[in-house]
Amino acid sequence: MAPQCTPSAESASDKITTTVFRLFTFLSIVVLLGATLAAQSSPPDRSKPPAPGPTPVLRVPPVVKRTLSNGIPVWVVEVHEVPVVALSLLVRSGSSADPVGKFGLANLAAALLDEGAGTKGALELADAVDYLGADLTTASSFDASSVRLEVPVARLGDALPLVADVAIRPAFPEKELERIRQERLTALLQARDDPASIVAAAFPRLVFGATHRYGTTAVGMPETVKALSVDDLKNFHAAHYRPDNAALIVVGDVTTDALMPLLEKAFGGWKNPPGPKPGVTLPPASQLKTRRVFLIDKPGAAQSQIRIGWIGVSRSTPDYFAIEVANTILGGSFTSRLNQNLREEHGYAYGARSGFDMRLTPGPFLAAAGVQTDKTAEALKEFFIELDGMRKLIPAEELNKAKNYVALGFPSEFETTADISRHLAEVLIYNLPENYVSTFIPNVQAVTAAAVQGVVEKYIQPDKMAVVVVGDLKVIEAPVRALNLGPVRVVPLAEVMGTP
């Protein structure tokens, strides 16, 4: 027998049905009303991109400058939104300080700082850092080395002795040196099978030469990595890691007055060794005078890796802001000329870019892309169309777009304590003006088309650049030679990658 509904059940069912119907009717009316209003309003103008909003105001808290009893400068920025601290101990020596014949020493020394220090071995040190909820890293660039700490402010006092041990009292254990040495030699061996890694080593080698420090990557060559010893590491550390060559940057939820006694306790007893600190002076590299083409064979490569460039400019250049805008137009953004040409228009590459690697002394400028092997010559032709095209006066609309790209993106680089710390490190290492951060956006916006044209004339001269291509020689050599870009030399892999 079918179940019988009671009057109360029927009444409840009817109420639910009525409620659902009314809700559906209401939503239908809302949708129809919205569609009617949309139809009555004017359609959006899609003929041009929307105008950018006002330039955001960058407000970085002031830098408080103090000094420890042993002379180490301390820069403090108090940021109290989040209870964390970012601390950087900077040493003003990096790979540029490597002795001739020991290229890779500074980078290897920095890598081994936290592989045992003070009374702790590598694992004990790692456990101690993890226990504090901290992140401790060591690194080295061409111009500086660093020990960086990010830690909850409540654990800062416990973490500082670990930082001091790593920076001042590294053990450089033989066992850890051999482990990291083998890792690096393996990576260098694997790099010989990767066209992108080959060209990364080949371009500076061919532009700066084998004897200049910039002609070898920071890691060094296989033969130098094999030869570095514990004594080399200890001697480099003793010579360069010293109070008169160091600085401390602290950003986070601290007060300067409460912080200074903690820093003094951890680092104030660090003493300078006898004698003056070593100077780091690189000889000037010989700039290219004519365009030359270098081909490196990588049989079967699916892409050709292209690098075009020469010796650029140092970070201290007064042309910095005009160069930033010019490079943004050429290859420093997704909508740059190189990327739009090689990726969007022709489909030769996933992406194309350009950039100036500015150091204490002039580093390289290069334009780069990985392109289809069978389109290598065509891609090179387009590269030079864009490089030569930069010598014409930049249209006002394109100039303003590039300036807005640089200026509007700058405030986003100060979102975290670590971000602020990195920018202060740049100011300190390169001796930039104290108002560099606060005047960055106005300086970018003040760049004129004439200024851009001026830096292009000085620093982007395509007829004097090296063209380095790593790819399948049997496919690319004849078409590249047919372009008549300049003298062509096929470079043996061992010349740029060393002997494994």
N, C-alpha and C positions, 0 to 999 in steps of 0.2 A: 504494500500500500504506500502511495506517495505521502511524504510528510506534509502535515497541515500547518500552514502559517497562522500564527495567532494575530489578532488585530494589532497588538503592540509592535510585533515584528514587521508587519506590513507598513505600519506608520514610520518606523525607523528607516526601512528601505526606501520609502518614498522621499523622506527628508534627505537622504544621502544623494539620491538621484537628482533631486531639485538643486541641491547645493553644487554638485558637479556641473550641472547644466548652466547655472548662473555664472560660475567661475569661467567656464569655457566661453560663454557669451561676452563676459567682461574682457577677457584676454583678446578675443577676436576684435572687439571694438578698439582696444588699445593699438593693436597691430595695424588695423585699417586707418586709424587716425594718424599714426606715425607715418604710414606710407603716403597718406594724403599731404601731410605737412612737408615730407621730403620732396614730393613731386612739385609742390608749390615753390619750394626754395630754389635758388639758383644753383646749378651744378658746380662742383669744385673746378677750379682752374688747374688743369694738369699740364699746361703748356710750359711751365717753368717750376723749378723746385721752390718750396716755401722759403721765405727769407729767414736767415738765422736770427735767433733771439739776441738779447743784449749779452755782451761778454760777461761771464760770471766774475764776481769779485773774489780774488784769492786772498784769504786772511790766514796767514800762518802765524802762530804765536811767536813772540820775540825770542831770540836766541840769547841766553844768559851765558856769558863767557867767564870762566874761572881758570885757575891753574893749580895743579897739585904741587906739593913741596919739592918734588924732583923736576919740576918744569913742564910736565905734560899738560898741554892745553886741554880744557874740558868745555865742550859746548852742550848746553842743556836747553831743551824745549819742553815746557810743561804742558801736557795734554791730558786732561782729567776725565774725558768722556768714558774711557774703558780702563779697567785696572790692570794694565799691562805696561811693560817697558821694553823698548828696543835699544840695545847698547851696541856700539861698534867701537872696537879698538883698531885704529888704522895705523899702519906702518907705511911710511912714504917711500917704499922700495918694492918693486915688483920684478917682472921678467926683464925689464930694461936693465936691471942691475946684474943680470947673469954674466959671469965672466966668459970670455971667448973660449970656446971648447967645452963649456958646461951649460949650454942652452937647455932650459927646462929645470934648472936648479931651484929658482924661486917658487915656481909652481909646485914642484914636488915637496919642497920644504913646507909650504902652506898646507898641502894635503896631509902631511904627516903630523901636524901640530896636535891634532886631537886623537892620535893613535897611541896614546899613553903620555901622561904628563903629571908632574909632581910625584905623588906616591901611588898613583893609580895607573893600571894598565888600560888598554884600549876598551875592553869590555866593562871594566869597573867604572871608567869615566862615562861611557855611554849610559850605563845603568843609573849613575848619579844624576845625569842630566835629565833622563826620562822621569826619574822619581820626583823631580821638581816641576814636572810639566813644562819643561823649557825646550827650546830649540837652539842648539849651538852649532855654528857652521864656521868653517875656515875657507878662505879663498884668496886668489891672487890674480891681479890683472897686470898689464904691462907697467902701470904706473904706481901701484900700491898693493899691499897685502892687508888682510883683515881677519879679525875674529869677531863674529857677530852673535849676539845673544838676544833671544826674545823669550820673556819669562813673565808670569804673573807677578805683579808688584809685591805681593806678600812673600814671594820666594826670592826676591832680588838679593837680599843679604846673604842667603845661602848659595846663590849661583855665582856671585862675584869671585870667590876664591877659585872656582873651577875655571873661569875665564882667565884669571891671572896665571894659573898653572899652565893652561894651554898656550898662552901668549909668551910667558916668561920662562917657564920651566918644562919645555917639551923634552921627552926622553929620546925620540928618534930611534926606537928599537929596531935592531937589525931584521928581526922576523917580519915586522910590519913593512919595513922598507922593501924587502924582497917580495912580499905579497903585492904591494901596490906597483912595484916595478914590473912584475909579470902581467898585471892587469893592463898597464899602459903599453907594454910591448905587444900584448895580444890585440889591443885596440888599434895600435898603429899598423899591425899586420892586416887586420880586418879592413882598415881604411883603404888599403891598396885595391880592394875589390869594389869600392864605392866611388863613382865618378864625382859626386858632390864633395866627398872627403879629399879626393885627389886634388880637385881644383882649389879647395880651401888651403891646401899646403902649397900648391904650385904657384898661385897668383902672387903671394908675397915673396916667394923665392925668386921668381923671375923679375919682379919689379924692384925689390930692394937688394937682391944679391945674397949669396950664401954666407958672407961674412958679417953682414949687418944683422943686428938682433931682430929687427922686424922682418927679416927674410926667413925666419923659422917660427913656427907656431909656439905658443907659450909652453906647450908640453915638451917640445924639443924633438930631436930626431932619434931613431932607434939607437944609433951608436952613442949618442950622449946619454940617453936614459940608461943604457947598460953600464956606463962607466961611473955614474954618480954613486958616491959612497956616504956612509953615515958621517964621516969626518967633513965631507963637503957640506952636508946639511947643517951640522953643528957650527961650522965656521961661518956659513952665510947667516945663520940665525944670530950668532954672536955679533957679527958686524953690523947687521941692519935692524934687528929687533932691539931697540934701545930707546930710553925715554926721550932723548932729544930728536928722535926720528919718528915719534908716535903722537897720537892724539886720541881723545875719547869723545864720542858723541852719544848723548843719552836723550831719548825722546820717550815721553810717557807720563804715567800718573805718579809723578814724583814732585817734590819741592827741592829746589837747589840746595837750600840750607841743610835739609835732612840727608840729601844724597852725598854731599861732599865728604863727610866723615867716612862713609862706606867706601867710596872710591879711594880715599887716602889710605885706609886700612888695607885695601886689596892691592893697590898699585904704587903707593907712596914710597915703599921701600925698594923699588926697582931702581938700580943704579946704572949710570953710564959706564961702559968699559973705558979703559985709558985711550987717549987719542981722539982726534976729531971723527965725527961721523963720516962715512964714505960718501963721496959725491957720485951722482949717477949722471953721466954725460954721454949721450950717444953721438957718434960722428954724423954729420949730415949725409943723407943718402943722395946719390947722384940721380937727378931727375931725368926722365926719358926725354930725348930730343926729337925722335921720329917714331912713327907708328910701326910696331912690329907684331907679328902674329906667331903664336906658339901653339902647336898641336900636340896633344898627348893621346896615345892610342889606348882605348879601352874596348877591345873587341866584343861585339855583341851588345854594347850598351843601348838600352831602349831610348835614352835621351842623351843629348849633348849638353854638357854643363859649360856655360859661357860666362866669362868674367872679362870686363873691359874697364881699364882704369890706369891710374898712375899714382904718384905720391901726392897726397892732398895737403892738409893744413893742420896746424896745431890747435889745441883747444883754446889757447889764449888769443886767437885771432880776433881783431876788432870787427871782422866781417861775419862773425858767428850768426847773427840773426838773419842777415841777408842770405847766407848759405843755407840756413834751415828752411827758409821760404823757397829758395830756388830748388833745393833738393826735393821738397814736398811736391813741387810741380813736375819735376822730372821723374822721380821714382820712389818718393817717400810716403806715398799713400795709395790706397786701392784705386782711386780715381786719377792717379798720376798718368802722365803721357805714356811712359813705358808700359805700364800694366794695361792701359786701355788699348794700346796698339797690339802688343804681343799676345795678350790673353783675350780681350773682348773682340777686337776687330779681326784678327787673323787666326786665333786659336792655336798658336804655335806653342804656348806654355800655359801652365796652371797659374803662373804669376811671374812678374818681372819687377825688379826693384833697383834702387841705387842708394848710396849712402857714403858719408864721410866718417871714417873712424878717426876721431880726433883724440890725440894723446898729448903728453907734455911736449913731444916733438912731432912733426908732421907724420901722421899715419896714412893709410891708403884711402883713396877714393875709388869706388868701383860701381859699375852697373852689372846686374847679374840676372840670369834666368837659366832654368833647365828647359830645353826645347826639344821638340820631335827631331829625331836623328835626321830624317830625310828633309827637314826644313831648316837645317843649321845655317846654310848660306843665306836663305831668305830672311831668317831671324837676325843675322848679323847686319844685313842691309837695313832692316827696320830700326835696329839699335842706333845705327849711325844717322839715320834720318831724324830720330828724336834728339840725339846728342847735338847734331848740327843745328836743329831747329831751336834749341834753347838760346842760340846766339841772337835771335830776333827779339825785338821788344815784346814783353809779355803783355797780353791783353788785360785791361783793367779788371774784367770780371774774373778771369782765371787767377790773377794776382790776389784779389780780395778773397776768393775761395780758399786759396792756400794759406793766407794769413789767418783766416778764421779757423781753419783746420788746426793749425799749430796753437793759436791762442786759446781757442775754446777747449782744446784737449788738455791744456797744461794744468788747470786746477784738479782734474781727476787723478793726477799723479801724486797727490798729497792726501789720499784717503786714509792711510794707515800710518802708524808710528814708524814702521819699517820704510814706507815711502818717503816720509819726511827725512829720516836718517840718511837714506841714500842720496837725496838731493843735497843735504848738508855736507856729506862726504865729497860730493863733486865740487862744491864750493871750496872746501878745504884743500883737497888734493891739487886742484888746478888754480888755486889762489885767485878765485873770482871775486868781484866786488861784493861787499857785504850786502848791498841792495840788489843783488842779482835776481833773487826770487821775486821780490816786490816789483821790480821794473821789467820783468820778463815780458809780460803781455803788452805793455806800452811800447817796448822796443820792437816787438814783432809787428805790431800794428803800424809802426812808423816806417817800416821797410817800403821803399818805393820801387817802381819798375826800373828806374835807372840804377838803383843799388843792386837789384837782381842781375841786370845785364852786366854790371861791373864785375860781380863775383864770378859769373859764368865766363867772362872773358879771361879772368885770371886763373880759375881753378878747373874749368871744364874745357879742355882743348883736345878734341877727338883725334886730331891728326898727329898727336904725340903720345897716344896711349898704347899700352900693351893689350893685345887681344889674346886671351888664353882660352882654349877650347879643349875639353876632355870628351872624347867620344870615339865611335867606331871609325877608325882612320880610313878603311877601305870605302866607306860611304861618304865621309865628309871632306876628305882631303882635296879632291879635284874641284868640287864646287866652291870651296873656300878659297883655293888658289885663284880660281877664275874671277873672284871679286877684285883682285889686285889692291887689297887693302895695304899691303906693305910686304917686306921680306918675311917669308914663312920658314919656321924651323920646327922640325919634329923633335920633341924633347923626350929622352928616355925617362921612364918612370923612376928609376933609381936616382936621377938627378934631383928630383923634387921631393921624393919620399924616403930617400936613404936606403940603406941596405938592411933588410930584416934580420 
